[in-house]
Amino acid sequence: MPTFLVIGANMAGGTAAATLREEGFDGGVVLIGQEPHPPYERPPLSKEYLRGEEQEPRFIRPPEWYEKNQIETRFGQGAQRIDVAGRSVELLDGERIAFDSLLIATGCRNRKFPLPGLDLPGVHDLRYLPDSDAIKAAAVPGARAVLVGMGFIGAEVTASLRSRGVDVTVVEFAETPLQRVLGAELGRVLEGLHRDHGVTMFFRDGAERFEGDGRFEVLHTKEGRRIEGDFAVVGVGVEPVTDVVRGTDVAVDNGILVDPALETNVPGVFAAGDVARHDHPVFGRIRVEHFDNAMKMGQAAARNMLGRKEVFDDPHWFWSDQYDVNIQMAGFATEWDDVIVRGSLEERSFAAFLLKDGVLRSTFTMNWPRDVRRSMPLIKAQVRADPKMLADPEFDLRTLAPPKE
């Protein structure tokens, strides 16, 4: 019987292992992960779990499911290297496991810049369950938090801390929150949302050093600001974890390079989730760091390990809840030359369509979820839409969708 290995007990890896069994694979399946827990969902760590609304991690399968389905697990035991020629993986404790097919789903790690005081107690980042626990413990009503970085994780943590009665001050190097993803116009809408909830925000500035007498007390910024706080949370991006393929023939360039079917340049070795830089048929080479993408990639990779050769062409979608606002986004746009809005930016109830050369590349919504879903087939088909139609709330986007085959 063949043995399939999955490195990464996370959303992509855990979903892939489950999909192998659901698709009828009865060979050996080994799931390897550095965390001691079975795979769990990470989005609640900055939202429901951090706010205290959920007391336990949201496991993607019950902990007992793996043994019942004859999946060998190595939780708390990561992989240190792959022997491509010998078709085996060496774990951190020296154990070697042979494989017939391999999925790499090692995800990302938080980017850490060499800033003085970054290792002080009270300076946190957020990636894993213990990180959320540590921030939650510090987030007592009336505490002062200093947030460095205002991407989606920073914005969600900020909203969750405010809901717990924490005073929050944000420092962000860009002009607005999420400027790289949304542009300044839409970013200012998000900025206004947080300011209305009492968040102090400084833009075009960055962290220079953290100081404190044995524990964080003050952030000094590049623009000369001195911001006092009881704890800090740093979220300045991530980097793909590709260490396990160092020195092998597996191609790496800002992630592990995979073809449209999620296979690397080494036959029988696949990658999925945050670590995979995928040759997408619509967007080209992209690496996506979303929950929904990790889940769907894990499913597709498992089927392709079984020989399906399916092209992964999902148009991508994610969501973010901040205060009483539901945010959703579909597609993938690194650049655009036009933004068409239906609804009201002022009332924070709208859909914004990002176009490049007239082609719909991405849709961003606030409290307007219907049109983000309806736009996904249009993004996938690279539809050119009349801006007047996109701007008209009464126009049904479904009429622009190509016929189903």
N, C-alpha and C positions, 0 to 999 in steps of 0.2 A: 504493500500500500504506500502511495506517495505521502510525503509530509510537507505541509505548507506552514511556513513561519510568518508571523506578523510581529514586527518590531514597533511598539508604540501602543500601550493600553489606554487609548484615548477615544474620542468620538470616531475618527476615521478607522483606527485599528480595531477597536471593539466592534464597530458595525461590520467591518470586513469579515472578522472571525464568525460573527453571527450569520452573515449572509452565506458564507461557505456551507454552513450546516443547513440553512434554509433552502439552498439550491441543491441539496442532496449529496454533497461531498462527504464520503464516509472514511476518508483517509485521516492521517494525523494532522491536527491543528494545534500549534503552540503559539500562545499570546504572551509577549514579553513586554514588561513595562517597569519603569523605574519607581513609580509611586506604589505604595503598599496597598492602594485601593483598587478595586475593579474599575473599569472605565466609567466616568461620570460626565455629566454635562457641565461645561465651564460657564456659559452665560449667566446662570444664577449667582455665581461668585461675586459679580459686580452689581447684581440687582436683588432678587428675592432673598437669597441666602445672606447677603451682606446686610440687607435691611432687617433681618431677623424674622422674616415671614416664613421661611423654611428652615427647619432645624437640622435636617440631614441632607447629604449630597443627593442629587438626582441621578441615580445610577441608570445607565442606558439598558442594562439587563440586571435582574436581581443577582446578588452575589453568588447564590447557589446555582444559578443557571449554567455556569461554565462547566462545573463538574457533571451536572446532569446531562450535558450535551457533549461530554467527552472532549472538552477542550483543555489541554494542558496549559497551566498558567505559571508564569514566572513574575509575579507581582513583587515589586521592591527589588528587582534584579534586572538592571538594564543591560543592553548589549554594548560591547566595546569595539568590536570590529567584525567585518564580514570577510570571509575567505571566498572570493568569487570563484576562483578556479576549483577549490575544493568543495564548493557548495555547502558551506557551514557557517555558523555564526558563533562567535565566542562571547560569552557573558562576562560580566564584571568579576564574577567569582571563579572564572577560568573554565566553566563548563562549556563544552562545544556541542552544538546541536546541528545535525545535518538537515538540509532542506532540498526539496525538489523544486519548489517555487517560493519566492520571498516577497513580502510586501513591507516596504519601509514607510512608516507613518510616525516619524519621530517628532513632528511638529516644529514649534519654534521655542526660543527662550527670549526672555526680556533683554532688550539692549541695555547695557550698563556702560555709561561713560565714566572715565577715571576722574571723578569729582572728589575733592577733599570732603571728608565727613559722610560720604555715601553709605559707609558701613556702620554709622552710629545707630545704636538702638533707637527705635522710634522713626526710622526712615524705612518705609515699606515699598514694595512693589506688589503686583497682583498677577499671579499666573496659576497657582495651585490652591487647593483647599486650605492648607495651613496659612497661606498668605491672607486669604479672606478672613479666617478666624482671628488673625493678629490685628487686622484693621478693625474688625468688628469690636474687639476687646478695647481698642483705643477710642472708639467712636461713642463716647458717653455724651449725653446732652451738655452743651456748653463748651465742649472741647473745641480747640482751634486746629484745623487741618490746613496744611499747605499742599496743594496739588501742583505737580510739575508735569505739564503735558495735557492737552485737551483734545485728544483723539476720541474715538468712541468709548474706549475703556475709561479714560479720564472723565469724560462727560457723564457716563453712567455712575461711576464712583462718586462724583460730585453730587449728582441728584440723590443717590442713596444716602450719603452722609447728611445732606440737608434734611432728608426725611427723618433722620435720627436726632435732629436738633444740634448738629455740629456746625460751627462757623467755618466757612470754606473760602480760602483765597487761592486763586489759580494763577500760575505763571505759564505762558505759552509763547513760543518763539514766533509763531505765525501771526497774521493780521487778525484772524478770527478762529474760533473753534473749527476744526475739520476743513480748513481752507484747501488743503491739497485734494481732498475728496469731493468737496462741494463747491469750492470757489467762495469768494468773499461775500457775495450777495446772500447766498443761502446760509453761509456760516454766521452772518450777523443775525439771522433769525434765531439760530440756536443760542447765540450769545445773549440776545434779548430774553429768551426763555429763562436762562440761568440767572441773569441779573434780576429779573422779576421775582426770583425765589431767594434773593438776598446774597448771591454769590459775588464776591469781589474778584475782578479779573484784570490781569495785566498782560497785554499782548506786546509782540515784538520785543520780548525779553526772555531770558533763560537763566537757569540755575548756574551759579558760579561756585558756591561752596555751602556745605551744611555745617553748622557749628552747634556746640552744646557741651556742658560740663558732664560728660559721661553719657549724655542722652541728647537727642535732637532738641534744640530750642529756637534756632534762627536759621533762615535761609537768606543768603546774600545773593543777589542777582547780578547779571552782567551789566545792567543799567544802573547799578548802585542802590537798588532798593534793599531794605532790611525788613524781612517779614518774619515776625515771631509766630510760633505755633507749638502745639503740644505733640503733634506727630505730622509726618509728611508722607505723601504717596507719590511715587515717581512712575510715570508712564510715558516713555519717549520712544516707543516702537519696539519691534522684535527682530530677530534674525533666525533664519532656518537652521535647524540642528542637523548638520550633515557629517558630523565627526565620524559616524560609523562607517562611512564609505571612503574616508581619507586613505589614500594610497592604493585604491582599487581602480578598475577601469570605468566605474560608474561616473557618468558625466555630471558635473556640478557647475552651476552658474546662478547665484542667488536662489539656491534651492536645488533639488535633485531634478534634472531634466527628464521629462517623460514625453512620450508621443501622444497622439490623440486617444489611444487606448490605455494610457497610463503606464506603459511599459518603458523602462529605461533602455539605454543603448546596450545593456547586457540582457540577453534573452532569459526570460523566467524571473527577472527581478523587476518589481513594480514599485511605484511610490504613490501616495495619496495624502490628502489633507494639506495642512499649512506648509509642509516641507516640499511639496511637489510643485515644480514649475512646469506647467502643462501647456502643450501646444494646442490651444483651443481653436476650433475651426472658425470662430467668429472674431475673437479678440486677439488672436496670436499668442505669443508666449506670455503667460500670466501666472502669478502665484497668489492665491486667494486665501484669506485668513478668517473665514466665516464658519460658524457652526453648521449651517445647512449644506455648505459646500463639502465640509469634511464628511458628513453623513452620506451624502450622495456619492462622493468620490469613493468612500469605503465600499459601498455597495457595488459600484461599477468595477472597481479594481478586483473585488472578489470574483465577480462573474468572468472577468477577463483572465484571471488566473486559471479559471476552469476552461479557457479556450474560446470564449465568446467573441473577442475582438470588437467589442462595442466602442464606438467613438463617444467620448464624454463631451457633450455639447451643451450642458446645462447653462442657461443664461445668468445664473447666480441671483441669490436673493438673501437678504438678512433683515433683521429688525432690531430696534432698540427702544425700550420704554424709559422715558425720563419724565419724572413728575407725573402729570396727568396726560402726557403727550405720547402718542404712538408714532414711532418713526419706522419707515421701511424704505428699502432701496433695492433695486434690481439692476442687473447689467454690470458693466465694468468700463469706466471711462477714465483714462489718464489725461486726456485732453478733450476739449470741446470748444466750439466757436459760437454756440447759441444756447440759450436757456429759455424755454417756453414754460410759462406758469399758468395753470388753471386753478381757480380758487383764490385765496387771500393769504399773502405772506403776513400781513399785519395781524390777521386773526389766527395765524398758525394752523390753517386748514387749507391744504393745497397739495397739488402734484406738480413737480418741476421736472421737465424733460430736458436732458442734456444731449445735444446733437453735435455731430462732427460731419461737416460737408453735407448737411441735410439728412444724415442717417441717425436714427435714434440709437444711442449707445447706453444710456442709463436713465433711470427714473427714481426720483427721491420724493417721498411723501411725508407729510405731517398730518395726522388725523384724517387721512384720505386714503385708506388702504385699498379700496376697490381698484383704482387705476394702476397701482404698482403691479398687481397680478395680471391685469388685462394687457399691460404693456410688455410682459415677458415674451410672448410669442413674436411680438413686433421686433424686439431687440434680437432675438434669435434669428429672425428672417432678414435682419438688416433693412428694415422698412424705411423708406423715405416718406415722411408724412407732411402734409400741409400745416405750417405753423398755426394757421387760423383754426384748423380742426383741433389741434392739440390744446390750444388755449380755451376752447369752448367747453365748459363743464357739461353741456348737454350732449356733446358728441360722444358716441359710443366707440371706444377704441377697438372693440371686438370686430367692428366692420372692416378694419384695416388688416386683420390677421389673414395670412395666407390659408387657403383651404387645407384641411388635414388630409394626409395621404391615406 
